[in-house]
Amino acid sequence: MSLQMEINELNAGLSQQLPAEMLQMIDDGIAAIVATGVEEKLIQVGSEAPDFTLGNATGGEVSLAALRHRGPVVLSFYRGNW
């Protein structure tokens, strides 16, 4: 099953389980994010990410360039405020 099919199944199930006002809040939130134009600025799958440096779990720093030097890198982004 493709990811899109799984998402469609999940959405269908949620629409039966959640109250209409909650579904509307979700739709409104998505529309507000889309209205910012952020989608147009996204890096596409397969594109090279710009270099950046972030703090790590031990208080040090790690850069994308340093990780790339060691081999392929997979980036995963998590949405905040959960």
PyMOL Python script that loads the backbone (N, CA, C, O; Angstrom):
from pymol import cmd

cmd.read_pdbstr("""\
ATOM      1  N   MET A   1       0.852  -1.179   0.000  1.00  0.00           N
ATOM      2  CA  MET A   1       0.000   0.000   0.000  1.00  0.00           C
ATOM      3  C   MET A   1       0.893   1.235   0.000  1.00  0.00           C
ATOM      4  O   MET A   1       1.873   1.302   0.742  1.00  0.00           O
ATOM      5  N   SER A   2       0.551   2.202  -0.829  1.00  0.00           N
ATOM      6  CA  SER A   2       1.357   3.420  -0.911  1.00  0.00           C
ATOM      7  C   SER A   2       1.095   4.318   0.294  1.00  0.00           C
ATOM      8  O   SER A   2       0.078   4.188   0.976  1.00  0.00           O
ATOM      9  N   LEU A   3       2.024   5.220   0.539  1.00  0.00           N
ATOM     10  CA  LEU A   3       1.856   6.175   1.627  1.00  0.00           C
ATOM     11  C   LEU A   3       0.596   7.004   1.426  1.00  0.00           C
ATOM     12  O   LEU A   3      -0.138   7.257   2.381  1.00  0.00           O
ATOM     13  N   GLN A   4       0.338   7.433   0.188  1.00  0.00           N
ATOM     14  CA  GLN A   4      -0.847   8.244  -0.069  1.00  0.00           C
ATOM     15  C   GLN A   4      -2.118   7.460   0.245  1.00  0.00           C
ATOM     16  O   GLN A   4      -3.079   8.022   0.772  1.00  0.00           O
ATOM     17  N   MET A   5      -2.130   6.177  -0.074  1.00  0.00           N
ATOM     18  CA  MET A   5      -3.304   5.348   0.237  1.00  0.00           C
ATOM     19  C   MET A   5      -3.492   5.227   1.748  1.00  0.00           C
ATOM     20  O   MET A   5      -4.619   5.260   2.242  1.00  0.00           O
ATOM     21  N   GLU A   6      -2.388   5.087   2.480  1.00  0.00           N
ATOM     22  CA  GLU A   6      -2.473   5.004   3.935  1.00  0.00           C
ATOM     23  C   GLU A   6      -2.991   6.315   4.523  1.00  0.00           C
ATOM     24  O   GLU A   6      -3.802   6.304   5.449  1.00  0.00           O
ATOM     25  N   ILE A   7      -2.527   7.435   3.991  1.00  0.00           N
ATOM     26  CA  ILE A   7      -2.992   8.746   4.455  1.00  0.00           C
ATOM     27  C   ILE A   7      -4.484   8.893   4.185  1.00  0.00           C
ATOM     28  O   ILE A   7      -5.228   9.368   5.044  1.00  0.00           O
ATOM     29  N   ASN A   8      -4.923   8.490   3.001  1.00  0.00           N
ATOM     30  CA  ASN A   8      -6.345   8.576   2.658  1.00  0.00           C
ATOM     31  C   ASN A   8      -7.196   7.729   3.595  1.00  0.00           C
ATOM     32  O   ASN A   8      -8.269   8.157   4.021  1.00  0.00           O
ATOM     33  N   GLU A   9      -6.719   6.526   3.918  1.00  0.00           N
ATOM     34  CA  GLU A   9      -7.437   5.656   4.858  1.00  0.00           C
ATOM     35  C   GLU A   9      -7.508   6.285   6.244  1.00  0.00           C
ATOM     36  O   GLU A   9      -8.555   6.265   6.891  1.00  0.00           O
ATOM     37  N   LEU A  10      -6.393   6.839   6.692  1.00  0.00           N
ATOM     38  CA  LEU A  10      -6.354   7.494   7.996  1.00  0.00           C
ATOM     39  C   LEU A  10      -7.334   8.656   8.039  1.00  0.00           C
ATOM     40  O   LEU A  10      -8.094   8.798   8.997  1.00  0.00           O
ATOM     41  N   ASN A  11      -7.318   9.484   7.006  1.00  0.00           N
ATOM     42  CA  ASN A  11      -8.229  10.630   6.955  1.00  0.00           C
ATOM     43  C   ASN A  11      -9.687  10.193   6.947  1.00  0.00           C
ATOM     44  O   ASN A  11     -10.530  10.816   7.593  1.00  0.00           O
ATOM     45  N   ALA A  12      -9.985   9.125   6.217  1.00  0.00           N
ATOM     46  CA  ALA A  12     -11.358   8.627   6.177  1.00  0.00           C
ATOM     47  C   ALA A  12     -11.802   8.151   7.562  1.00  0.00           C
ATOM     48  O   ALA A  12     -12.927   8.414   7.987  1.00  0.00           O
ATOM     49  N   GLY A  13     -10.911   7.453   8.254  1.00  0.00           N
ATOM     50  CA  GLY A  13     -11.228   6.987   9.599  1.00  0.00           C
ATOM     51  C   GLY A  13     -11.397   8.132  10.582  1.00  0.00           C
ATOM     52  O   GLY A  13     -12.302   8.109  11.416  1.00  0.00           O
ATOM     53  N   LEU A  14     -10.531   9.135  10.488  1.00  0.00           N
ATOM     54  CA  LEU A  14     -10.626  10.284  11.394  1.00  0.00           C
ATOM     55  C   LEU A  14     -11.917  11.060  11.169  1.00  0.00           C
ATOM     56  O   LEU A  14     -12.532  11.545  12.119  1.00  0.00           O
ATOM     57  N   SER A  15     -12.322  11.174   9.915  1.00  0.00           N
ATOM     58  CA  SER A  15     -13.534  11.942   9.630  1.00  0.00           C
ATOM     59  C   SER A  15     -14.760  11.292  10.237  1.00  0.00           C
ATOM     60  O   SER A  15     -15.770  11.962  10.453  1.00  0.00           O
ATOM     61  N   GLN A  16     -14.691  10.006  10.514  1.00  0.00           N
ATOM     62  CA  GLN A  16     -15.808   9.308  11.157  1.00  0.00           C
ATOM     63  C   GLN A  16     -15.712   9.346  12.678  1.00  0.00           C
ATOM     64  O   GLN A  16     -16.717   9.179  13.369  1.00  0.00           O
ATOM     65  N   GLN A  17     -14.511   9.565  13.199  1.00  0.00           N
ATOM     66  CA  GLN A  17     -14.298   9.503  14.641  1.00  0.00           C
ATOM     67  C   GLN A  17     -14.269  10.864  15.330  1.00  0.00           C
ATOM     68  O   GLN A  17     -14.620  10.967  16.506  1.00  0.00           O
ATOM     69  N   LEU A  18     -13.856  11.904  14.617  1.00  0.00           N
ATOM     70  CA  LEU A  18     -13.694  13.220  15.235  1.00  0.00           C
ATOM     71  C   LEU A  18     -14.935  14.083  15.038  1.00  0.00           C
ATOM     72  O   LEU A  18     -15.617  13.976  14.019  1.00  0.00           O
ATOM     73  N   PRO A  19     -15.222  14.932  16.010  1.00  0.00           N
ATOM     74  CA  PRO A  19     -16.349  15.862  15.853  1.00  0.00           C
ATOM     75  C   PRO A  19     -16.090  16.834  14.692  1.00  0.00           C
ATOM     76  O   PRO A  19     -14.944  17.156  14.382  1.00  0.00           O
ATOM     77  N   ALA A  20     -17.160  17.284  14.070  1.00  0.00           N
ATOM     78  CA  ALA A  20     -17.068  18.172  12.904  1.00  0.00           C
ATOM     79  C   ALA A  20     -16.263  19.431  13.220  1.00  0.00           C
ATOM     80  O   ALA A  20     -15.502  19.898  12.372  1.00  0.00           O
ATOM     81  N   GLU A  21     -16.417  19.990  14.425  1.00  0.00           N
ATOM     82  CA  GLU A  21     -15.690  21.220  14.751  1.00  0.00           C
ATOM     83  C   GLU A  21     -14.190  20.981  14.834  1.00  0.00           C
ATOM     84  O   GLU A  21     -13.406  21.873  14.510  1.00  0.00           O
ATOM     85  N   MET A  22     -13.777  19.793  15.262  1.00  0.00           N
ATOM     86  CA  MET A  22     -12.359  19.480  15.308  1.00  0.00           C
ATOM     87  C   MET A  22     -11.808  19.298  13.887  1.00  0.00           C
ATOM     88  O   MET A  22     -10.709  19.762  13.582  1.00  0.00           O
ATOM     89  N   LEU A  23     -12.558  18.637  13.037  1.00  0.00           N
ATOM     90  CA  LEU A  23     -12.151  18.493  11.641  1.00  0.00           C
ATOM     91  C   LEU A  23     -12.016  19.856  10.978  1.00  0.00           C
ATOM     92  O   LEU A  23     -11.103  20.073  10.182  1.00  0.00           O
ATOM     93  N   GLN A  24     -12.925  20.780  11.304  1.00  0.00           N
ATOM     94  CA  GLN A  24     -12.852  22.123  10.737  1.00  0.00           C
ATOM     95  C   GLN A  24     -11.612  22.864  11.236  1.00  0.00           C
ATOM     96  O   GLN A  24     -10.976  23.599  10.481  1.00  0.00           O
ATOM     97  N   MET A  25     -11.272  22.666  12.521  1.00  0.00           N
ATOM     98  CA  MET A  25     -10.060  23.288  13.064  1.00  0.00           C
ATOM     99  C   MET A  25      -8.821  22.780  12.336  1.00  0.00           C
ATOM    100  O   MET A  25      -7.913  23.555  12.038  1.00  0.00           O
ATOM    101  N   ILE A  26      -8.783  21.489  12.052  1.00  0.00           N
ATOM    102  CA  ILE A  26      -7.647  20.913  11.332  1.00  0.00           C
ATOM    103  C   ILE A  26      -7.569  21.513   9.936  1.00  0.00           C
ATOM    104  O   ILE A  26      -6.498  21.936   9.500  1.00  0.00           O
ATOM    105  N   ASP A  27      -8.697  21.553   9.233  1.00  0.00           N
ATOM    106  CA  ASP A  27      -8.728  22.130   7.881  1.00  0.00           C
ATOM    107  C   ASP A  27      -8.317  23.598   7.892  1.00  0.00           C
ATOM    108  O   ASP A  27      -7.586  24.049   7.010  1.00  0.00           O
ATOM    109  N   ASP A  28      -8.787  24.343   8.892  1.00  0.00           N
ATOM    110  CA  ASP A  28      -8.434  25.765   8.997  1.00  0.00           C
ATOM    111  C   ASP A  28      -6.936  25.940   9.247  1.00  0.00           C
ATOM    112  O   ASP A  28      -6.307  26.842   8.692  1.00  0.00           O
ATOM    113  N   GLY A  29      -6.374  25.075  10.084  1.00  0.00           N
ATOM    114  CA  GLY A  29      -4.941  25.135  10.366  1.00  0.00           C
ATOM    115  C   GLY A  29      -4.108  24.853   9.125  1.00  0.00           C
ATOM    116  O   GLY A  29      -3.113  25.531   8.868  1.00  0.00           O
ATOM    117  N   ILE A  30      -4.517  23.855   8.360  1.00  0.00           N
ATOM    118  CA  ILE A  30      -3.814  23.532   7.117  1.00  0.00           C
ATOM    119  C   ILE A  30      -3.906  24.701   6.150  1.00  0.00           C
ATOM    120  O   ILE A  30      -2.911  25.077   5.531  1.00  0.00           O
ATOM    121  N   ALA A  31      -5.102  25.281   6.015  1.00  0.00           N
ATOM    122  CA  ALA A  31      -5.291  26.411   5.098  1.00  0.00           C
ATOM    123  C   ALA A  31      -4.427  27.605   5.512  1.00  0.00           C
ATOM    124  O   ALA A  31      -3.885  28.301   4.654  1.00  0.00           O
ATOM    125  N   ALA A  32      -4.295  27.846   6.822  1.00  0.00           N
ATOM    126  CA  ALA A  32      -3.488  28.966   7.301  1.00  0.00           C
ATOM    127  C   ALA A  32      -2.013  28.759   6.957  1.00  0.00           C
ATOM    128  O   ALA A  32      -1.316  29.704   6.590  1.00  0.00           O
ATOM    129  N   ILE A  33      -1.551  27.529   7.077  1.00  0.00           N
ATOM    130  CA  ILE A  33      -0.153  27.240   6.736  1.00  0.00           C
ATOM    131  C   ILE A  33       0.064  27.402   5.240  1.00  0.00           C
ATOM    132  O   ILE A  33       1.048  28.012   4.822  1.00  0.00           O
ATOM    133  N   VAL A  34      -0.835  26.865   4.430  1.00  0.00           N
ATOM    134  CA  VAL A  34      -0.716  26.979   2.970  1.00  0.00           C
ATOM    135  C   VAL A  34      -0.736  28.447   2.551  1.00  0.00           C
ATOM    136  O   VAL A  34      -0.012  28.844   1.638  1.00  0.00           O
ATOM    137  N   ALA A  35      -1.568  29.257   3.218  1.00  0.00           N
ATOM    138  CA  ALA A  35      -1.693  30.678   2.868  1.00  0.00           C
ATOM    139  C   ALA A  35      -0.395  31.457   3.092  1.00  0.00           C
ATOM    140  O   ALA A  35      -0.217  32.529   2.514  1.00  0.00           O
ATOM    141  N   THR A  36       0.510  30.940   3.919  1.00  0.00           N
ATOM    142  CA  THR A  36       1.783  31.629   4.150  1.00  0.00           C
ATOM    143  C   THR A  36       2.720  31.505   2.954  1.00  0.00           C
ATOM    144  O   THR A  36       3.689  32.256   2.847  1.00  0.00           O
ATOM    145  N   GLY A  37       2.439  30.568   2.059  1.00  0.00           N
ATOM    146  CA  GLY A  37       3.311  30.346   0.910  1.00  0.00           C
ATOM    147  C   GLY A  37       4.521  29.492   1.220  1.00  0.00           C
ATOM    148  O   GLY A  37       5.435  29.393   0.402  1.00  0.00           O
ATOM    149  N   VAL A  38       4.543  28.876   2.382  1.00  0.00           N
ATOM    150  CA  VAL A  38       5.701  28.099   2.807  1.00  0.00           C
ATOM    151  C   VAL A  38       5.982  26.931   1.860  1.00  0.00           C
ATOM    152  O   VAL A  38       7.137  26.538   1.694  1.00  0.00           O
ATOM    153  N   GLU A  39       4.956  26.380   1.247  1.00  0.00           N
ATOM    154  CA  GLU A  39       5.164  25.241   0.345  1.00  0.00           C
ATOM    155  C   GLU A  39       6.083  25.587  -0.824  1.00  0.00           C
ATOM    156  O   GLU A  39       6.825  24.739  -1.319  1.00  0.00           O
ATOM    157  N   GLU A  40       6.020  26.836  -1.254  1.00  0.00           N
ATOM    158  CA  GLU A  40       6.841  27.263  -2.389  1.00  0.00           C
ATOM    159  C   GLU A  40       8.324  27.341  -2.036  1.00  0.00           C
ATOM    160  O   GLU A  40       9.176  27.366  -2.924  1.00  0.00           O
ATOM    161  N   LYS A  41       8.632  27.381  -0.736  1.00  0.00           N
ATOM    162  CA  LYS A  41      10.015  27.507  -0.286  1.00  0.00           C
ATOM    163  C   LYS A  41      10.635  26.175   0.128  1.00  0.00           C
ATOM    164  O   LYS A  41      11.811  26.124   0.489  1.00  0.00           O
ATOM    165  N   LEU A  42       9.861  25.109   0.080  1.00  0.00           N
ATOM    166  CA  LEU A  42      10.347  23.818   0.544  1.00  0.00           C
ATOM    167  C   LEU A  42      11.423  23.253  -0.370  1.00  0.00           C
ATOM    168  O   LEU A  42      11.392  23.439  -1.586  1.00  0.00           O
ATOM    169  N   ILE A  43      12.360  22.572   0.234  1.00  0.00           N
ATOM    170  CA  ILE A  43      13.360  21.837  -0.527  1.00  0.00           C
ATOM    171  C   ILE A  43      12.686  20.558  -1.002  1.00  0.00           C
ATOM    172  O   ILE A  43      12.038  19.863  -0.219  1.00  0.00           O
ATOM    173  N   GLN A  44      12.835  20.257  -2.258  1.00  0.00           N
ATOM    174  CA  GLN A  44      12.186  19.085  -2.835  1.00  0.00           C
ATOM    175  C   GLN A  44      12.960  17.811  -2.508  1.00  0.00           C
ATOM    176  O   GLN A  44      14.166  17.844  -2.268  1.00  0.00           O
ATOM    177  N   VAL A  45      12.247  16.698  -2.503  1.00  0.00           N
ATOM    178  CA  VAL A  45      12.870  15.401  -2.266  1.00  0.00           C
ATOM    179  C   VAL A  45      13.987  15.205  -3.276  1.00  0.00           C
ATOM    180  O   VAL A  45      13.797  15.414  -4.474  1.00  0.00           O
ATOM    181  N   GLY A  46      15.144  14.807  -2.790  1.00  0.00           N
ATOM    182  CA  GLY A  46      16.284  14.565  -3.654  1.00  0.00           C
ATOM    183  C   GLY A  46      17.179  15.775  -3.848  1.00  0.00           C
ATOM    184  O   GLY A  46      18.285  15.649  -4.375  1.00  0.00           O
ATOM    185  N   SER A  47      16.712  16.959  -3.425  1.00  0.00           N
ATOM    186  CA  SER A  47      17.527  18.168  -3.556  1.00  0.00           C
ATOM    187  C   SER A  47      18.605  18.195  -2.479  1.00  0.00           C
ATOM    188  O   SER A  47      18.453  17.590  -1.418  1.00  0.00           O
ATOM    189  N   GLU A  48      19.678  18.894  -2.761  1.00  0.00           N
ATOM    190  CA  GLU A  48      20.744  19.034  -1.778  1.00  0.00           C
ATOM    191  C   GLU A  48      20.361  20.123  -0.779  1.00  0.00           C
ATOM    192  O   GLU A  48      20.013  21.238  -1.166  1.00  0.00           O
ATOM    193  N   ALA A  49      20.427  19.795   0.487  1.00  0.00           N
ATOM    194  CA  ALA A  49      20.099  20.753   1.545  1.00  0.00           C
ATOM    195  C   ALA A  49      21.255  21.721   1.754  1.00  0.00           C
ATOM    196  O   ALA A  49      22.415  21.338   1.605  1.00  0.00           O
ATOM    197  N   PRO A  50      20.955  22.968   2.096  1.00  0.00           N
ATOM    198  CA  PRO A  50      22.029  23.909   2.412  1.00  0.00           C
ATOM    199  C   PRO A  50      22.701  23.493   3.725  1.00  0.00           C
ATOM    200  O   PRO A  50      22.073  22.864   4.577  1.00  0.00           O
ATOM    201  N   ASP A  51      23.963  23.842   3.880  1.00  0.00           N
ATOM    202  CA  ASP A  51      24.677  23.483   5.097  1.00  0.00           C
ATOM    203  C   ASP A  51      24.093  24.246   6.285  1.00  0.00           C
ATOM    204  O   ASP A  51      23.649  25.387   6.150  1.00  0.00           O
ATOM    205  N   PHE A  52      24.101  23.604   7.438  1.00  0.00           N
ATOM    206  CA  PHE A  52      23.667  24.245   8.677  1.00  0.00           C
ATOM    207  C   PHE A  52      24.378  23.576   9.840  1.00  0.00           C
ATOM    208  O   PHE A  52      24.892  22.465   9.710  1.00  0.00           O
ATOM    209  N   THR A  53      24.403  24.255  10.973  1.00  0.00           N
ATOM    210  CA  THR A  53      24.993  23.725  12.196  1.00  0.00           C
ATOM    211  C   THR A  53      23.967  23.843  13.307  1.00  0.00           C
ATOM    212  O   THR A  53      23.344  24.889  13.488  1.00  0.00           O
ATOM    213  N   LEU A  54      23.801  22.755  14.051  1.00  0.00           N
ATOM    214  CA  LEU A  54      22.839  22.720  15.159  1.00  0.00           C
ATOM    215  C   LEU A  54      23.502  22.145  16.398  1.00  0.00           C
ATOM    216  O   LEU A  54      24.523  21.461  16.324  1.00  0.00           O
ATOM    217  N   GLY A  55      22.892  22.440  17.540  1.00  0.00           N
ATOM    218  CA  GLY A  55      23.353  21.835  18.783  1.00  0.00           C
ATOM    219  C   GLY A  55      22.986  20.365  18.808  1.00  0.00           C
ATOM    220  O   GLY A  55      21.958  19.963  18.263  1.00  0.00           O
ATOM    221  N   ASN A  56      23.840  19.553  19.451  1.00  0.00           N
ATOM    222  CA  ASN A  56      23.523  18.135  19.567  1.00  0.00           C
ATOM    223  C   ASN A  56      23.095  17.799  20.988  1.00  0.00           C
ATOM    224  O   ASN A  56      23.008  18.683  21.840  1.00  0.00           O
ATOM    225  N   ALA A  57      22.830  16.541  21.243  1.00  0.00           N
ATOM    226  CA  ALA A  57      22.300  16.114  22.538  1.00  0.00           C
ATOM    227  C   ALA A  57      23.298  16.241  23.674  1.00  0.00           C
ATOM    228  O   ALA A  57      22.897  16.213  24.838  1.00  0.00           O
ATOM    229  N   THR A  58      24.584  16.380  23.377  1.00  0.00           N
ATOM    230  CA  THR A  58      25.597  16.460  24.434  1.00  0.00           C
ATOM    231  C   THR A  58      26.127  17.875  24.645  1.00  0.00           C
ATOM    232  O   THR A  58      27.118  18.075  25.349  1.00  0.00           O
ATOM    233  N   GLY A  59      25.458  18.861  24.028  1.00  0.00           N
ATOM    234  CA  GLY A  59      25.862  20.247  24.207  1.00  0.00           C
ATOM    235  C   GLY A  59      26.865  20.746  23.181  1.00  0.00           C
ATOM    236  O   GLY A  59      27.245  21.917  23.203  1.00  0.00           O
ATOM    237  N   GLY A  60      27.290  19.883  22.297  1.00  0.00           N
ATOM    238  CA  GLY A  60      28.210  20.296  21.236  1.00  0.00           C
ATOM    239  C   GLY A  60      27.445  20.761  20.009  1.00  0.00           C
ATOM    240  O   GLY A  60      26.238  21.001  20.059  1.00  0.00           O
ATOM    241  N   GLU A  61      28.163  20.881  18.922  1.00  0.00           N
ATOM    242  CA  GLU A  61      27.540  21.268  17.660  1.00  0.00           C
ATOM    243  C   GLU A  61      27.859  20.248  16.591  1.00  0.00           C
ATOM    244  O   GLU A  61      28.895  19.585  16.634  1.00  0.00           O
ATOM    245  N   VAL A  62      26.968  20.130  15.642  1.00  0.00           N
ATOM    246  CA  VAL A  62      27.177  19.241  14.507  1.00  0.00           C
ATOM    247  C   VAL A  62      26.698  19.967  13.249  1.00  0.00           C
ATOM    248  O   VAL A  62      25.655  20.621  13.254  1.00  0.00           O
ATOM    249  N   SER A  63      27.472  19.840  12.182  1.00  0.00           N
ATOM    250  CA  SER A  63      27.090  20.495  10.927  1.00  0.00           C
ATOM    251  C   SER A  63      26.711  19.439   9.895  1.00  0.00           C
ATOM    252  O   SER A  63      27.175  18.300   9.948  1.00  0.00           O
ATOM    253  N   LEU A  64      25.879  19.833   8.980  1.00  0.00           N
ATOM    254  CA  LEU A  64      25.506  18.937   7.895  1.00  0.00           C
ATOM    255  C   LEU A  64      26.740  18.584   7.074  1.00  0.00           C
ATOM    256  O   LEU A  64      26.902  17.434   6.668  1.00  0.00           O
ATOM    257  N   ALA A  65      27.608  19.555   6.825  1.00  0.00           N
ATOM    258  CA  ALA A  65      28.815  19.303   6.036  1.00  0.00           C
ATOM    259  C   ALA A  65      29.679  18.220   6.687  1.00  0.00           C
ATOM    260  O   ALA A  65      30.205  17.350   5.993  1.00  0.00           O
ATOM    261  N   ALA A  66      29.828  18.266   8.009  1.00  0.00           N
ATOM    262  CA  ALA A  66      30.637  17.260   8.706  1.00  0.00           C
ATOM    263  C   ALA A  66      30.004  15.882   8.594  1.00  0.00           C
ATOM    264  O   ALA A  66      30.706  14.888   8.407  1.00  0.00           O
ATOM    265  N   LEU A  67      28.692  15.816   8.705  1.00  0.00           N
ATOM    266  CA  LEU A  67      28.017  14.532   8.575  1.00  0.00           C
ATOM    267  C   LEU A  67      28.122  13.999   7.153  1.00  0.00           C
ATOM    268  O   LEU A  67      28.340  12.806   6.945  1.00  0.00           O
ATOM    269  N   ARG A  68      27.965  14.889   6.174  1.00  0.00           N
ATOM    270  CA  ARG A  68      28.063  14.479   4.768  1.00  0.00           C
ATOM    271  C   ARG A  68      29.446  13.931   4.443  1.00  0.00           C
ATOM    272  O   ARG A  68      29.593  13.048   3.599  1.00  0.00           O
ATOM    273  N   HIS A  69      30.455  14.461   5.119  1.00  0.00           N
ATOM    274  CA  HIS A  69      31.825  14.013   4.899  1.00  0.00           C
ATOM    275  C   HIS A  69      31.966  12.526   5.253  1.00  0.00           C
ATOM    276  O   HIS A  69      32.792  11.816   4.679  1.00  0.00           O
ATOM    277  N   ARG A  70      31.149  12.072   6.204  1.00  0.00           N
ATOM    278  CA  ARG A  70      31.207  10.675   6.653  1.00  0.00           C
ATOM    279  C   ARG A  70      30.375   9.747   5.777  1.00  0.00           C
ATOM    280  O   ARG A  70      30.539   8.529   5.844  1.00  0.00           O
ATOM    281  N   GLY A  71      29.479  10.304   4.953  1.00  0.00           N
ATOM    282  CA  GLY A  71      28.642   9.466   4.088  1.00  0.00           C
ATOM    283  C   GLY A  71      27.271  10.085   3.900  1.00  0.00           C
ATOM    284  O   GLY A  71      27.042  11.225   4.304  1.00  0.00           O
ATOM    285  N   PRO A  72      26.350   9.339   3.286  1.00  0.00           N
ATOM    286  CA  PRO A  72      25.002   9.860   3.042  1.00  0.00           C
ATOM    287  C   PRO A  72      24.302  10.240   4.355  1.00  0.00           C
ATOM    288  O   PRO A  72      24.535   9.629   5.398  1.00  0.00           O
ATOM    289  N   VAL A  73      23.449  11.253   4.279  1.00  0.00           N
ATOM    290  CA  VAL A  73      22.733  11.762   5.454  1.00  0.00           C
ATOM    291  C   VAL A  73      21.243  11.744   5.168  1.00  0.00           C
ATOM    292  O   VAL A  73      20.807  12.141   4.087  1.00  0.00           O
ATOM    293  N   VAL A  74      20.466  11.287   6.130  1.00  0.00           N
ATOM    294  CA  VAL A  74      19.016  11.351   6.041  1.00  0.00           C
ATOM    295  C   VAL A  74      18.551  12.383   7.054  1.00  0.00           C
ATOM    296  O   VAL A  74      18.862  12.273   8.240  1.00  0.00           O
ATOM    297  N   LEU A  75      17.807  13.389   6.598  1.00  0.00           N
ATOM    298  CA  LEU A  75      17.263  14.415   7.488  1.00  0.00           C
ATOM    299  C   LEU A  75      15.809  14.105   7.786  1.00  0.00           C
ATOM    300  O   LEU A  75      15.050  13.720   6.897  1.00  0.00           O
ATOM    301  N   SER A  76      15.435  14.271   9.015  1.00  0.00           N
ATOM    302  CA  SER A  76      14.050  14.060   9.424  1.00  0.00           C
ATOM    303  C   SER A  76      13.625  15.283  10.230  1.00  0.00           C
ATOM    304  O   SER A  76      14.323  15.703  11.153  1.00  0.00           O
ATOM    305  N   PHE A  77      12.488  15.844   9.877  1.00  0.00           N
ATOM    306  CA  PHE A  77      12.002  17.049  10.533  1.00  0.00           C
ATOM    307  C   PHE A  77      10.752  16.724  11.348  1.00  0.00           C
ATOM    308  O   PHE A  77       9.867  16.008  10.880  1.00  0.00           O
ATOM    309  N   TYR A  78      10.687  17.244  12.541  1.00  0.00           N
ATOM    310  CA  TYR A  78       9.544  17.032  13.412  1.00  0.00           C
ATOM    311  C   TYR A  78       8.816  18.350  13.640  1.00  0.00           C
ATOM    312  O   TYR A  78       9.432  19.386  13.888  1.00  0.00           O
ATOM    313  N   ARG A  79       7.527  18.289  13.553  1.00  0.00           N
ATOM    314  CA  ARG A  79       6.698  19.470  13.799  1.00  0.00           C
ATOM    315  C   ARG A  79       6.702  19.751  15.306  1.00  0.00           C
ATOM    316  O   ARG A  79       6.612  18.832  16.120  1.00  0.00           O
ATOM    317  N   GLY A  80       6.805  21.017  15.656  1.00  0.00           N
ATOM    318  CA  GLY A  80       6.818  21.399  17.069  1.00  0.00           C
ATOM    319  C   GLY A  80       5.415  21.554  17.645  1.00  0.00           C
ATOM    320  O   GLY A  80       4.419  21.356  16.949  1.00  0.00           O
ATOM    321  N   ASN A  81       5.353  21.907  18.912  1.00  0.00           N
ATOM    322  CA  ASN A  81       4.105  22.164  19.644  1.00  0.00           C
ATOM    323  C   ASN A  81       3.187  20.965  19.729  1.00  0.00           C
ATOM    324  O   ASN A  81       1.967  21.103  19.636  1.00  0.00           O
ATOM    325  N   TRP A  82       3.774  19.772  19.909  1.00  0.00           N
ATOM    326  CA  TRP A  82       2.933  18.589  20.074  1.00  0.00           C
ATOM    327  C   TRP A  82       2.770  18.360  21.517  1.00  0.00           C
ATOM    328  O   TRP A  82       2.096  17.411  21.919  1.00  0.00           O
TER     329      TRP A  82
END
""", "prot")
cmd.dss("prot")
cmd.show_as("cartoon", "prot")
cmd.util.cbc("prot")
cmd.orient("prot")
